Amino acid sequence: SLEALSLELAAEALAPARDSDHPPPWLALAETFLADAFDQPIGVADLARVAGVHPVHLARGYRRWLGAAPGERLRTRRLERAADLLMQGRVSIGEIALSAGFCDQSHLNRQFRLAYGVTPGEFARLCGRSPSRWTTDVSSVQDEAPALA
């Protein structure tokens, strides 16, 4: 009815406006989880569960507030971790791939080249690192690595 529609419009007009200038609190929960567990197999459903929102809502929120899909954010964190380990030059590229959350060295190579235009080995050489000197266990390097924000 016209009266019901009028009441709905009035209620909407009087309702407090949503704070659309600030990201929702659930986004920080999802980002913290992603930062803490980027080296594990993580999917949109996992992030949504932690954040307490529907996976579609999470994906839309990521695009709106962060300008990237959750998978892109995850891949970026993994690539940053791999680049950090490559610059330290203490472990093999295969170990770096697994430590950064890639399923294998080949997957890291493909993603690294797409993102940076060079392979991990080329990147390491550009940083003055030689694969022949990479002998340290990756777990000791992880303890020294800076935390991702």
N, CA, C and O atoms as a GROMACS GRO file, in nm:
protein
  596
    1SER      N    1   0.083  -0.119   0.000
    1SER     CA    2   0.000   0.000   0.000
    1SER      C    3   0.087   0.125   0.000
    1SER      O    4   0.207   0.119   0.028
    2LEU      N    5   0.026   0.234  -0.031
    2LEU     CA    6   0.096   0.362  -0.036
    2LEU      C    7   0.143   0.404   0.103
    2LEU      O    8   0.250   0.462   0.119
    3GLU      N    9   0.060   0.374   0.204
    3GLU     CA   10   0.096   0.410   0.342
    3GLU      C   11   0.219   0.331   0.388
    3GLU      O   12   0.309   0.387   0.450
    4ALA      N   13   0.223   0.202   0.358
    4ALA     CA   14   0.337   0.119   0.397
    4ALA      C   15   0.464   0.165   0.328
    4ALA      O   16   0.571   0.169   0.389
    5LEU      N   17   0.452   0.200   0.200
    5LEU     CA   18   0.567   0.249   0.126
    5LEU      C   19   0.618   0.381   0.185
    5LEU      O   20   0.738   0.402   0.195
    6SER      N   21   0.526   0.467   0.223
    6SER     CA   22   0.563   0.595   0.284
    6SER      C   23   0.635   0.573   0.416
    6SER      O   24   0.734   0.640   0.445
    7LEU      N   25   0.585   0.480   0.496
    7LEU     CA   26   0.649   0.450   0.625
    7LEU      C   27   0.789   0.393   0.604
    7LEU      O   28   0.882   0.427   0.677
    8GLU      N   29   0.804   0.306   0.504
    8GLU     CA   30   0.936   0.250   0.473
    8GLU      C   31   1.035   0.358   0.434
    8GLU      O   32   1.149   0.360   0.481
    9LEU      N   33   0.992   0.448   0.347
    9LEU     CA   34   1.078   0.558   0.302
    9LEU      C   35   1.115   0.649   0.418
    9LEU      O   36   1.230   0.694   0.428
   10ALA      N   37   1.020   0.677   0.506
   10ALA     CA   38   1.047   0.762   0.622
   10ALA      C   39   1.146   0.695   0.716
   10ALA      O   40   1.237   0.760   0.768
   11ALA      N   41   1.130   0.565   0.738
   11ALA     CA   42   1.221   0.492   0.826
   11ALA      C   43   1.362   0.491   0.769
   11ALA      O   44   1.459   0.505   0.843
   12GLU      N   45   1.372   0.473   0.638
   12GLU     CA   46   1.504   0.476   0.574
   12GLU      C   47   1.570   0.611   0.586
   12GLU      O   48   1.690   0.621   0.611
   13ALA      N   49   1.492   0.716   0.569
   13ALA     CA   50   1.545   0.852   0.577
   13ALA      C   51   1.592   0.886   0.717
   13ALA      O   52   1.689   0.959   0.734
   14LEU      N   53   1.523   0.832   0.819
   14LEU     CA   54   1.557   0.863   0.957
   14LEU      C   55   1.663   0.769   1.015
   14LEU      O   56   1.722   0.799   1.119
   15ALA      N   57   1.686   0.658   0.950
   15ALA     CA   58   1.785   0.561   1.000
   15ALA      C   59   1.924   0.621   0.994
   15ALA      O   60   1.954   0.699   0.903
   16PRO      N   61   2.010   0.585   1.091
   16PRO     CA   62   2.147   0.637   1.086
   16PRO      C   63   2.218   0.590   0.959
   16PRO      O   64   2.207   0.474   0.920
   17ALA      N   65   2.288   0.679   0.899
   17ALA     CA   66   2.359   0.646   0.775
   17ALA      C   67   2.471   0.548   0.805
   17ALA      O   68   2.536   0.556   0.909
   18ARG      N   69   2.492   0.456   0.714
   18ARG     CA   70   2.605   0.364   0.728
   18ARG      C   71   2.734   0.439   0.706
   18ARG      O   72   2.742   0.531   0.624
   19ASP      N   73   2.833   0.400   0.781
   19ASP     CA   74   2.964   0.464   0.768
   19ASP      C   75   3.038   0.399   0.652
   19ASP      O   76   3.119   0.308   0.672
   20SER      N   77   3.010   0.444   0.532
   20SER     CA   78   3.068   0.380   0.414
   20SER      C   79   3.206   0.436   0.380
   20SER      O   80   3.267   0.395   0.281
   21ASP      N   81   3.255   0.530   0.461
   21ASP     CA   82   3.388   0.585   0.437
   21ASP      C   83   3.498   0.503   0.504
   21ASP      O   84   3.616   0.525   0.480
   22HIS      N   85   3.457   0.409   0.588
   22HIS     CA   86   3.555   0.329   0.662
   22HIS      C   87   3.532   0.181   0.632
   22HIS      O   88   3.418   0.136   0.622
   23PRO      N   89   3.640   0.106   0.618
   23PRO     CA   90   3.625  -0.038   0.593
   23PRO      C   91   3.555  -0.106   0.711
   23PRO      O   92   3.570  -0.061   0.825
   24PRO      N   93   3.482  -0.210   0.685
   24PRO     CA   94   3.414  -0.282   0.793
   24PRO      C   95   3.515  -0.356   0.882
   24PRO      O   96   3.622  -0.395   0.834
   25PRO      N   97   3.482  -0.374   1.009
   25PRO     CA   98   3.574  -0.443   1.102
   25PRO      C   99   3.612  -0.584   1.058
   25PRO      O  100   3.724  -0.629   1.085
   26TRP      N  101   3.522  -0.654   0.990
   26TRP     CA  102   3.552  -0.790   0.949
   26TRP      C  103   3.670  -0.795   0.851
   26TRP      O  104   3.738  -0.897   0.842
   27LEU      N  105   3.694  -0.686   0.778
   27LEU     CA  106   3.803  -0.685   0.682
   27LEU      C  107   3.938  -0.695   0.752
   27LEU      O  108   4.029  -0.763   0.704
   28ALA      N  109   3.951  -0.628   0.866
   28ALA     CA  110   4.075  -0.637   0.944
   28ALA      C  111   4.097  -0.780   0.995
   28ALA      O  112   4.210  -0.828   0.997
   29LEU      N  113   3.989  -0.846   1.036
   29LEU     CA  114   4.001  -0.986   1.080
   29LEU      C  115   4.052  -1.075   0.967
   29LEU      O  116   4.141  -1.158   0.987
   30ALA      N  117   3.994  -1.057   0.850
   30ALA     CA  118   4.035  -1.137   0.734
   30ALA      C  119   4.179  -1.109   0.696
   30ALA      O  120   4.254  -1.202   0.667
   31GLU      N  121   4.220  -0.983   0.696
   31GLU     CA  122   4.357  -0.946   0.659
   31GLU      C  123   4.458  -0.998   0.761
   31GLU      O  124   4.567  -1.042   0.724
   32THR      N  125   4.422  -0.994   0.888
   32THR     CA  126   4.511  -1.048   0.992
   32THR      C  127   4.529  -1.198   0.974
   32THR      O  128   4.640  -1.249   0.983
   33PHE      N  129   4.419  -1.268   0.950
   33PHE     CA  130   4.427  -1.412   0.926
   33PHE      C  131   4.513  -1.440   0.804
   33PHE      O  132   4.597  -1.530   0.806
   34LEU      N  133   4.492  -1.364   0.698
   34LEU     CA  134   4.569  -1.384   0.575
   34LEU      C  135   4.718  -1.360   0.601
   34LEU      O  136   4.802  -1.435   0.551
   35ALA      N  137   4.750  -1.257   0.678
   35ALA     CA  138   4.890  -1.227   0.708
   35ALA      C  139   4.954  -1.336   0.795
   35ALA      O  140   5.072  -1.366   0.779
   36ASP      N  141   4.876  -1.392   0.885
   36ASP     CA  142   4.930  -1.494   0.976
   36ASP      C  143   4.939  -1.632   0.912
   36ASP      O  144   5.022  -1.713   0.954
   37ALA      N  145   4.856  -1.660   0.813
   37ALA     CA  146   4.850  -1.795   0.758
   37ALA      C  147   4.870  -1.799   0.607
   37ALA      O  148   4.824  -1.893   0.542
   38PHE      N  149   4.938  -1.700   0.550
   38PHE     CA  150   4.953  -1.694   0.404
   38PHE      C  151   5.028  -1.814   0.348
   38PHE      O  152   5.014  -1.846   0.231
   39ASP      N  153   5.108  -1.879   0.432
   39ASP     CA  154   5.186  -1.993   0.384
   39ASP      C  155   5.107  -2.124   0.388
   39ASP      O  156   5.160  -2.230   0.353
   40GLN      N  157   4.982  -2.118   0.431
   40GLN     CA  158   4.894  -2.234   0.436
   40GLN      C  159   4.794  -2.228   0.320
   40GLN      O  160   4.774  -2.121   0.262
   41PRO      N  161   4.732  -2.341   0.287
   41PRO     CA  162   4.627  -2.335   0.184
   41PRO      C  163   4.507  -2.258   0.240
   41PRO      O  164   4.441  -2.304   0.333
   42ILE      N  165   4.478  -2.142   0.183
   42ILE     CA  166   4.368  -2.057   0.228
   42ILE      C  167   4.276  -2.030   0.110
   42ILE      O  168   4.322  -2.001  -0.001
   43GLY      N  169   4.148  -2.041   0.134
   43GLY     CA  170   4.050  -2.007   0.031
   43GLY      C  171   3.959  -1.895   0.078
   43GLY      O  172   3.964  -1.855   0.194
   44VAL      N  173   3.878  -1.846  -0.012
   44VAL     CA  174   3.783  -1.740   0.022
   44VAL      C  175   3.690  -1.787   0.134
   44VAL      O  176   3.656  -1.709   0.222
   45ALA      N  177   3.649  -1.913   0.130
   45ALA     CA  178   3.560  -1.965   0.234
   45ALA      C  179   3.626  -1.959   0.371
   45ALA      O  180   3.560  -1.929   0.470
   46ASP      N  181   3.757  -1.986   0.379
   46ASP     CA  182   3.829  -1.978   0.506
   46ASP      C  183   3.832  -1.835   0.558
   46ASP      O  184   3.805  -1.810   0.676
   47LEU      N  185   3.863  -1.741   0.470
   47LEU     CA  186   3.865  -1.600   0.509
   47LEU      C  187   3.727  -1.554   0.554
   47LEU      O  188   3.713  -1.484   0.654
   48ALA      N  189   3.624  -1.594   0.480
   48ALA     CA  190   3.488  -1.554   0.513
   48ALA      C  191   3.446  -1.610   0.649
   48ALA      O  192   3.380  -1.541   0.727
   49ARG      N  193   3.483  -1.734   0.676
   49ARG     CA  194   3.450  -1.797   0.805
   49ARG      C  195   3.515  -1.719   0.919
   49ARG      O  196   3.450  -1.691   1.020
   50VAL      N  197   3.643  -1.685   0.905
   50VAL     CA  198   3.713  -1.609   1.008
   50VAL      C  199   3.650  -1.471   1.027
   50VAL      O  200   3.636  -1.422   1.139
   51ALA      N  201   3.612  -1.409   0.916
   51ALA     CA  202   3.555  -1.274   0.920
   51ALA      C  203   3.408  -1.273   0.961
   51ALA      O  204   3.355  -1.169   1.001
   52GLY      N  205   3.343  -1.389   0.951
   52GLY     CA  206   3.202  -1.397   0.988
   52GLY      C  207   3.108  -1.339   0.884
   52GLY      O  208   3.000  -1.289   0.917
   53VAL      N  209   3.148  -1.346   0.757
   53VAL     CA  210   3.064  -1.295   0.649
   53VAL      C  211   3.053  -1.400   0.539
   53VAL      O  212   3.128  -1.498   0.538
   54HIS      N  213   2.960  -1.380   0.449
   54HIS     CA  214   2.942  -1.470   0.335
   54HIS      C  215   3.060  -1.452   0.239
   54HIS      O  216   3.109  -1.340   0.223
   55PRO      N  217   3.106  -1.560   0.175
   55PRO     CA  218   3.219  -1.549   0.081
   55PRO      C  219   3.200  -1.445  -0.030
   55PRO      O  220   3.295  -1.376  -0.067
   56VAL      N  221   3.079  -1.432  -0.081
   56VAL     CA  222   3.055  -1.332  -0.186
   56VAL      C  223   3.070  -1.191  -0.129
   56VAL      O  224   3.128  -1.103  -0.192
   57HIS      N  225   3.017  -1.171  -0.008
   57HIS     CA  226   3.029  -1.041   0.059
   57HIS      C  227   3.177  -1.009   0.084
   57HIS      O  228   3.221  -0.896   0.066
   58LEU      N  229   3.252  -1.110   0.127
   58LEU     CA  230   3.395  -1.091   0.151
   58LEU      C  231   3.467  -1.050   0.023
   58LEU      O  232   3.545  -0.955   0.022
   59ALA      N  233   3.441  -1.122  -0.085
   59ALA     CA  234   3.509  -1.091  -0.212
   59ALA      C  235   3.475  -0.950  -0.259
   59ALA      O  236   3.562  -0.878  -0.307
   60ARG      N  237   3.349  -0.912  -0.247
   60ARG     CA  238   3.310  -0.777  -0.288
   60ARG      C  239   3.375  -0.671  -0.199
   60ARG      O  240   3.420  -0.567  -0.247
   61GLY      N  241   3.378  -0.699  -0.069
   61GLY     CA  242   3.442  -0.605   0.024
   61GLY      C  243   3.590  -0.589  -0.004
   61GLY      O  244   3.642  -0.478   0.002
   62TYR      N  245   3.657  -0.698  -0.035
   62TYR     CA  246   3.800  -0.691  -0.069
   62TYR      C  247   3.821  -0.602  -0.191
   62TYR      O  248   3.910  -0.516  -0.192
   63ARG      N  249   3.740  -0.624  -0.292
   63ARG     CA  250   3.756  -0.542  -0.414
   63ARG      C  251   3.725  -0.395  -0.386
   63ARG      O  252   3.795  -0.307  -0.436
   64ARG      N  253   3.622  -0.370  -0.308
   64ARG     CA  254   3.584  -0.232  -0.281
   64ARG      C  255   3.688  -0.160  -0.196
   64ARG      O  256   3.731  -0.050  -0.230
   65TRP      N  257   3.730  -0.222  -0.087
   65TRP     CA  258   3.816  -0.153   0.010
   65TRP      C  259   3.965  -0.169  -0.018
   65TRP      O  260   4.043  -0.080   0.015
   66LEU      N  261   4.004  -0.279  -0.079
   66LEU     CA  262   4.147  -0.304  -0.100
   66LEU      C  263   4.185  -0.305  -0.248
   66LEU      O  264   4.303  -0.310  -0.281
   67GLY      N  265   4.087  -0.300  -0.334
   67GLY     CA  266   4.114  -0.292  -0.477
   67GLY      C  267   4.164  -0.420  -0.539
   67GLY      O  268   4.217  -0.418  -0.650
   68ALA      N  269   4.149  -0.532  -0.469
   68ALA     CA  270   4.197  -0.660  -0.521
   68ALA      C  271   4.114  -0.772  -0.462
   68ALA      O  272   4.058  -0.760  -0.353
   69ALA      N  273   4.107  -0.881  -0.535
   69ALA     CA  274   4.038  -1.000  -0.485
   69ALA      C  275   4.121  -1.063  -0.372
   69ALA      O  276   4.242  -1.042  -0.366
   70PRO      N  277   4.056  -1.140  -0.284
   70PRO     CA  278   4.130  -1.205  -0.175
   70PRO      C  279   4.247  -1.290  -0.226
   70PRO      O  280   4.354  -1.291  -0.165
   71GLY      N  281   4.226  -1.362  -0.336
   71GLY     CA  282   4.333  -1.444  -0.392
   71GLY      C  283   4.452  -1.362  -0.438
   71GLY      O  284   4.567  -1.406  -0.426
   72GLU      N  285   4.426  -1.243  -0.490
   72GLU     CA  286   4.535  -1.155  -0.532
   72GLU      C  287   4.615  -1.108  -0.411
   72GLU      O  288   4.737  -1.102  -0.415
   73ARG      N  289   4.544  -1.074  -0.302
   73ARG     CA  290   4.612  -1.030  -0.180
   73ARG      C  291   4.698  -1.143  -0.124
   73ARG      O  292   4.810  -1.120  -0.079
   74LEU      N  293   4.646  -1.264  -0.127
   74LEU     CA  294   4.720  -1.380  -0.080
   74LEU      C  295   4.845  -1.402  -0.165
   74LEU      O  296   4.954  -1.422  -0.111
   75ARG      N  297   4.829  -1.399  -0.294
   75ARG     CA  298   4.942  -1.418  -0.385
   75ARG      C  299   5.048  -1.310  -0.364
   75ARG      O  300   5.168  -1.338  -0.366
   76THR      N  301   5.005  -1.186  -0.344
   76THR     CA  302   5.099  -1.076  -0.320
   76THR      C  303   5.180  -1.101  -0.194
   76THR      O  304   5.302  -1.082  -0.194
   77ARG      N  305   5.114  -1.142  -0.087
   77ARG     CA  306   5.187  -1.171   0.038
   77ARG      C  307   5.287  -1.284   0.018
   77ARG      O  308   5.400  -1.278   0.067
   78ARG      N  309   5.247  -1.387  -0.054
   78ARG     CA  310   5.337  -1.500  -0.079
   78ARG      C  311   5.457  -1.456  -0.163
   78ARG      O  312   5.570  -1.496  -0.135
   79LEU      N  313   5.433  -1.376  -0.264
   79LEU     CA  314   5.543  -1.327  -0.348
   79LEU      C  315   5.636  -1.236  -0.270
   79LEU      O  316   5.758  -1.242  -0.288
   80GLU      N  317   5.582  -1.152  -0.182
   80GLU     CA  318   5.667  -1.066  -0.099
   80GLU      C  319   5.755  -1.150  -0.008
   80GLU      O  320   5.874  -1.121   0.009
   81ARG      N  321   5.698  -1.256   0.050
   81ARG     CA  322   5.775  -1.344   0.137
   81ARG      C  323   5.886  -1.414   0.057
   81ARG      O  324   5.999  -1.424   0.104
   82ALA      N  325   5.852  -1.462  -0.061
   82ALA     CA  326   5.952  -1.528  -0.145
   82ALA      C  327   6.063  -1.431  -0.181
   82ALA      O  328   6.181  -1.467  -0.177
   83ALA      N  329   6.029  -1.309  -0.217
   83ALA     CA  330   6.130  -1.209  -0.252
   83ALA      C  331   6.220  -1.180  -0.133
   83ALA      O  332   6.342  -1.167  -0.148
   84ASP      N  333   6.162  -1.169  -0.013
   84ASP     CA  334   6.243  -1.146   0.108
   84ASP      C  335   6.343  -1.259   0.129
   84ASP      O  336   6.461  -1.234   0.156
   85LEU      N  337   6.296  -1.383   0.116
   85LEU     CA  338   6.385  -1.498   0.134
   85LEU      C  339   6.491  -1.504   0.025
   85LEU      O  340   6.606  -1.541   0.052
   86LEU      N  341   6.454  -1.470  -0.097
   86LEU     CA  342   6.552  -1.469  -0.207
   86LEU      C  343   6.660  -1.364  -0.182
   86LEU      O  344   6.777  -1.389  -0.212
   87MET      N  345   6.623  -1.249  -0.129
   87MET     CA  346   6.722  -1.145  -0.101
   87MET      C  347   6.818  -1.188   0.009
   87MET      O  348   6.934  -1.148   0.010
   88GLN      N  349   6.769  -1.270   0.103
   88GLN     CA  350   6.856  -1.320   0.208
   88GLN      C  351   6.952  -1.426   0.154
   88GLN      O  352   7.063  -1.441   0.204
   89GLY      N  353   6.908  -1.498   0.051
   89GLY     CA  354   6.994  -1.592  -0.020
   89GLY      C  355   7.047  -1.708   0.060
   89GLY      O  356   7.160  -1.751   0.038
   90ARG      N  357   6.968  -1.759   0.154
   90ARG     CA  358   7.020  -1.866   0.238
   90ARG      C  359   6.962  -2.004   0.210
   90ARG      O  360   7.018  -2.104   0.254
   91VAL      N  361   6.851  -2.011   0.138
   91VAL     CA  362   6.786  -2.141   0.115
   91VAL      C  363   6.755  -2.159  -0.033
   91VAL      O  364   6.756  -2.063  -0.110
   92SER      N  365   6.729  -2.282  -0.071
   92SER     CA  366   6.701  -2.311  -0.212
   92SER      C  367   6.567  -2.251  -0.255
   92SER      O  368   6.481  -2.223  -0.172
   93ILE      N  369   6.552  -2.233  -0.383
   93ILE     CA  370   6.428  -2.176  -0.436
   93ILE      C  371   6.311  -2.270  -0.409
   93ILE      O  372   6.200  -2.224  -0.383
   94GLY      N  373   6.335  -2.400  -0.416
   94GLY     CA  374   6.229  -2.496  -0.384
   94GLY      C  375   6.180  -2.482  -0.241
   94GLY      O  376   6.060  -2.484  -0.215
   95GLU      N  377   6.274  -2.467  -0.146
   95GLU     CA  378   6.236  -2.447  -0.006
   95GLU      C  379   6.164  -2.314   0.012
   95GLU      O  380   6.069  -2.304   0.090
   96ILE      N  381   6.210  -2.212  -0.059
   96ILE     CA  382   6.145  -2.081  -0.052
   96ILE      C  383   6.001  -2.092  -0.101
   96ILE      O  384   5.910  -2.035  -0.040
   97ALA      N  385   5.980  -2.163  -0.210
   97ALA     CA  386   5.845  -2.180  -0.265
   97ALA      C  387   5.752  -2.240  -0.161
   97ALA      O  388   5.642  -2.188  -0.139
   98LEU      N  389   5.794  -2.347  -0.096
   98LEU     CA  390   5.711  -2.413   0.004
   98LEU      C  391   5.690  -2.324   0.125
   98LEU      O  392   5.580  -2.317   0.180
   99SER      N  393   5.795  -2.256   0.168
   99SER     CA  394   5.786  -2.168   0.284
   99SER      C  395   5.692  -2.051   0.262
   99SER      O  396   5.626  -2.005   0.355
  100ALA      N  397   5.685  -2.004   0.139
  100ALA     CA  398   5.600  -1.889   0.107
  100ALA      C  399   5.456  -1.931   0.075
  100ALA      O  400   5.371  -1.845   0.051
  101GLY      N  401   5.428  -2.061   0.073
  101GLY     CA  402   5.292  -2.107   0.052
  101GLY      C  403   5.259  -2.152  -0.088
  101GLY      O  404   5.143  -2.181  -0.119
  102PHE      N  405   5.359  -2.159  -0.176
  102PHE     CA  406   5.335  -2.210  -0.312
  102PHE      C  407   5.342  -2.362  -0.308
  102PHE      O  408   5.413  -2.419  -0.225
  103CYS      N  409   5.269  -2.427  -0.398
  103CYS     CA  410   5.266  -2.574  -0.395
  103CYS      C  411   5.398  -2.635  -0.439
  103CYS      O  412   5.432  -2.745  -0.396
  104ASP      N  413   5.474  -2.565  -0.524
  104ASP     CA  414   5.605  -2.614  -0.566
  104ASP      C  415   5.684  -2.500  -0.631
  104ASP      O  416   5.633  -2.389  -0.649
  105GLN      N  417   5.808  -2.529  -0.667
  105GLN     CA  418   5.896  -2.428  -0.726
  105GLN      C  419   5.843  -2.379  -0.860
  105GLN      O  420   5.856  -2.261  -0.893
  106SER      N  421   5.784  -2.467  -0.937
  106SER     CA  422   5.731  -2.429  -1.067
  106SER      C  423   5.620  -2.325  -1.054
  106SER      O  424   5.613  -2.230  -1.132
  107HIS      N  425   5.534  -2.344  -0.955
  107HIS     CA  426   5.425  -2.249  -0.930
  107HIS      C  427   5.484  -2.113  -0.890
  107HIS      O  428   5.438  -2.009  -0.938
  108LEU      N  429   5.582  -2.113  -0.802
  108LEU     CA  430   5.649  -1.988  -0.763
  108LEU      C  431   5.711  -1.922  -0.886
  108LEU      O  432   5.696  -1.802  -0.905
  109ASN      N  433   5.781  -2.000  -0.968
  109ASN     CA  434   5.845  -1.944  -1.088
  109ASN      C  435   5.744  -1.871  -1.176
  109ASN      O  436   5.768  -1.759  -1.220
  110ARG      N  437   5.631  -1.937  -1.203
  110ARG     CA  438   5.528  -1.876  -1.290
  110ARG      C  439   5.473  -1.747  -1.230
  110ARG      O  440   5.464  -1.645  -1.298
  111GLN      N  441   5.436  -1.752  -1.103
  111GLN     CA  442   5.377  -1.635  -1.038
  111GLN      C  443   5.478  -1.521  -1.023
  111GLN      O  444   5.444  -1.404  -1.039
  112PHE      N  445   5.601  -1.556  -0.991
  112PHE     CA  446   5.706  -1.455  -0.973
  112PHE      C  447   5.734  -1.383  -1.104
  112PHE      O  448   5.746  -1.261  -1.108
  113ARG      N  449   5.743  -1.461  -1.212
  113ARG     CA  450   5.769  -1.400  -1.344
  113ARG      C  451   5.653  -1.310  -1.386
  113ARG      O  452   5.674  -1.201  -1.439
  114LEU      N  453   5.530  -1.354  -1.361
  114LEU     CA  454   5.413  -1.272  -1.394
  114LEU      C  455   5.414  -1.140  -1.316
  114LEU      O  456   5.383  -1.034  -1.371
  115ALA      N  457   5.449  -1.148  -1.190
  115ALA     CA  458   5.445  -1.029  -1.104
  115ALA      C  459   5.563  -0.935  -1.125
  115ALA      O  460   5.546  -0.814  -1.128
  116TYR      N  461   5.683  -0.992  -1.139
  116TYR     CA  462   5.805  -0.910  -1.140
  116TYR      C  463   5.881  -0.909  -1.271
  116TYR      O  464   5.974  -0.831  -1.288
  117GLY      N  465   5.842  -0.996  -1.365
  117GLY     CA  466   5.908  -0.997  -1.495
  117GLY      C  467   6.039  -1.074  -1.500
  117GLY      O  468   6.105  -1.077  -1.604
  118VAL      N  469   6.077  -1.136  -1.390
  118VAL     CA  470   6.198  -1.220  -1.385
  118VAL      C  471   6.165  -1.345  -1.303
  118VAL      O  472   6.069  -1.346  -1.226
  119THR      N  473   6.244  -1.450  -1.321
  119THR     CA  474   6.225  -1.570  -1.240
  119THR      C  475   6.287  -1.547  -1.102
  119THR      O  476   6.366  -1.454  -1.085
  120PRO      N  477   6.253  -1.630  -1.004
  120PRO     CA  478   6.316  -1.617  -0.873
  120PRO      C  479   6.469  -1.629  -0.880
  120PRO      O  480   6.540  -1.557  -0.809
  121GLY      N  481   6.519  -1.719  -0.964
  121GLY     CA  482   6.665  -1.733  -0.978
  121GLY      C  483   6.730  -1.608  -1.034
  121GLY      O  484   6.835  -1.565  -0.987
  122GLU      N  485   6.666  -1.548  -1.135
  122GLU     CA  486   6.718  -1.423  -1.192
  122GLU      C  487   6.714  -1.311  -1.088
  122GLU      O  488   6.806  -1.230  -1.078
  123PHE      N  489   6.606  -1.307  -1.011
  123PHE     CA  490   6.592  -1.206  -0.906
  123PHE      C  491   6.704  -1.222  -0.802
  123PHE      O  492   6.765  -1.123  -0.760
  124ALA      N  493   6.730  -1.346  -0.762
  124ALA     CA  494   6.835  -1.372  -0.664
  124ALA      C  495   6.971  -1.327  -0.717
  124ALA      O  496   7.049  -1.266  -0.644
  125ARG      N  497   6.999  -1.356  -0.843
  125ARG     CA  498   7.126  -1.313  -0.902
  125ARG      C  499   7.135  -1.160  -0.908
  125ARG      O  500   7.241  -1.103  -0.883
  126LEU      N  501   7.024  -1.095  -0.940
  126LEU     CA  502   7.022  -0.948  -0.943
  126LEU      C  503   7.049  -0.890  -0.804
  126LEU      O  504   7.101  -0.780  -0.790
  127CYS      N  505   7.011  -0.966  -0.702
  127CYS     CA  506   7.036  -0.923  -0.563
  127CYS      C  507   7.175  -0.964  -0.515
  127CYS      O  508   7.211  -0.940  -0.400
  128GLY      N  509   7.254  -1.026  -0.604
  128GLY     CA  510   7.389  -1.068  -0.567
  128GLY      C  511   7.394  -1.198  -0.491
  128GLY      O  512   7.492  -1.224  -0.420
  129ARG      N  513   7.291  -1.279  -0.503
  129ARG     CA  514   7.287  -1.408  -0.432
  129ARG      C  515   7.318  -1.519  -0.530
  129ARG      O  516   7.275  -1.515  -0.645
  130SER      N  517   7.393  -1.618  -0.484
  130SER     CA  518   7.428  -1.731  -0.569
  130SER      C  519   7.363  -1.858  -0.514
  130SER      O  520   7.382  -1.889  -0.396
  131PRO      N  521   7.286  -1.930  -0.595
  131PRO     CA  522   7.221  -2.052  -0.547
  131PRO      C  523   7.316  -2.154  -0.485
  131PRO      O  524   7.274  -2.232  -0.400
  132SER      N  525   7.441  -2.154  -0.525
  132SER     CA  526   7.536  -2.252  -0.470
  132SER      C  527   7.563  -2.227  -0.322
  132SER      O  528   7.607  -2.318  -0.251
  133ARG      N  529   7.538  -2.105  -0.274
  133ARG     CA  530   7.563  -2.074  -0.132
  133ARG      C  531   7.440  -2.096  -0.046
  133ARG      O  532   7.446  -2.074   0.074
  134TRP      N  533   7.329  -2.140  -0.104
  134TRP     CA  534   7.204  -2.154  -0.029
  134TRP      C  535   7.200  -2.288   0.041
  134TRP      O  536   7.168  -2.390  -0.020
  135THR      N  537   7.233  -2.289   0.168
  135THR     CA  538   7.237  -2.415   0.240
  135THR      C  539   7.160  -2.413   0.371
  135THR      O  540   7.136  -2.519   0.428
  136THR      N  541   7.121  -2.298   0.419
  136THR     CA  542   7.053  -2.288   0.547
  136THR      C  543   6.911  -2.343   0.539
  136THR      O  544   6.845  -2.331   0.436
  137ASP      N  545   6.865  -2.403   0.648
  137ASP     CA  546   6.728  -2.451   0.657
  137ASP      C  547   6.633  -2.331   0.660
  137ASP      O  548   6.661  -2.232   0.728
  138VAL      N  549   6.523  -2.340   0.589
  138VAL     CA  550   6.430  -2.227   0.576
  138VAL      C  551   6.368  -2.187   0.711
  138VAL      O  552   6.335  -2.070   0.728
  139SER      N  553   6.352  -2.278   0.804
  139SER     CA  554   6.289  -2.244   0.932
  139SER      C  555   6.373  -2.144   1.010
  139SER      O  556   6.318  -2.061   1.083
  140SER      N  557   6.506  -2.150   0.997
  140SER     CA  558   6.589  -2.053   1.068
  140SER      C  559   6.578  -1.915   1.006
  140SER      O  560   6.592  -1.814   1.075
  141VAL      N  561   6.553  -1.910   0.876
  141VAL     CA  562   6.537  -1.781   0.808
  141VAL      C  563   6.402  -1.722   0.842
  141VAL      O  564   6.390  -1.600   0.855
  142GLN      N  565   6.300  -1.805   0.856
  142GLN     CA  566   6.166  -1.755   0.888
  142GLN      C  567   6.167  -1.683   1.022
  142GLN      O  568   6.098  -1.582   1.038
  143ASP      N  569   6.243  -1.734   1.118
  143ASP     CA  570   6.247  -1.671   1.249
  143ASP      C  571   6.305  -1.531   1.243
  143ASP      O  572   6.270  -1.445   1.324
  144GLU      N  573   6.394  -1.506   1.147
  144GLU     CA  574   6.460  -1.377   1.135
  144GLU      C  575   6.384  -1.280   1.046
  144GLU      O  576   6.409  -1.160   1.049
  145ALA      N  577   6.293  -1.332   0.966
  145ALA     CA  578   6.225  -1.249   0.866
  145ALA      C  579   6.130  -1.151   0.934
  145ALA      O  580   6.068  -1.184   1.034
  146PRO      N  581   6.119  -1.030   0.878
  146PRO     CA  582   6.026  -0.932   0.935
  146PRO      C  583   5.882  -0.976   0.912
  146PRO      O  584   5.851  -1.040   0.811
  147ALA      N  585   5.796  -0.942   1.005
  147ALA     CA  586   5.654  -0.977   0.991
  147ALA      C  587   5.590  -0.892   0.883
  147ALA      O  588   5.626  -0.776   0.864
  148LEU      N  589   5.494  -0.951   0.814
  148LEU     CA  590   5.421  -0.876   0.711
  148LEU      C  591   5.312  -0.796   0.778
  148LEU      O  592   5.243  -0.846   0.867
  149ALA      N  593   5.296  -0.673   0.736
  149ALA     CA  594   5.191  -0.589   0.795
  149ALA      C  595   5.061  -0.608   0.723
  149ALA      O  596   4.961  -0.546   0.758
   0.00000   0.00000   0.00000
